[in-house]
């Protein structure tokens, strides 16, 4: 009703969240689809940290929302202000289905955050062995080190994985 009466579909609250951002964060599939149909800016990020709707959906593990955003040309490698990608956050949270989905859609598998941590490094750090195997199977750089020099193997040994 509001949209039909010319509500601004991309209007953000003072902290920078758009309606699409909030719908993705909460996994509201029908609302996400409606907002996309009405041409919401699919890559509009929150001002404070650069988090995108896709990043949000990957963080929460909402596979249907992630697929919907990807199907509508969301930027698969759009990073936050700290350099974290949607793949990185999916790996950090152990969302295996989402990880596979973004890998299958050409996510940069070795894209590192500002600390130099790669998706493989963070999956090793968090102990998500299925995600680690998935990344290795898709040619993640197993020797890519953080800025501190710590490798995925180092962090896995530290966790006793």
Secondary structure, 3 states (H helix, E strand, C coil): CCHHHCCCCCCCCCCCCCHHHHHHHCCCHHHHHHHHHCCCCCCCCCCCCCCCHHHHHHHHCCHHHHHHHHHCCCCCCCCCCCCCCHHHHHHHCCCHHHHHHHHHCCCCCCCCCCCCCCHHHHHHHHCCHHHHHHHHHCCCCCCCCCCCCCCHHHHHHHHCC
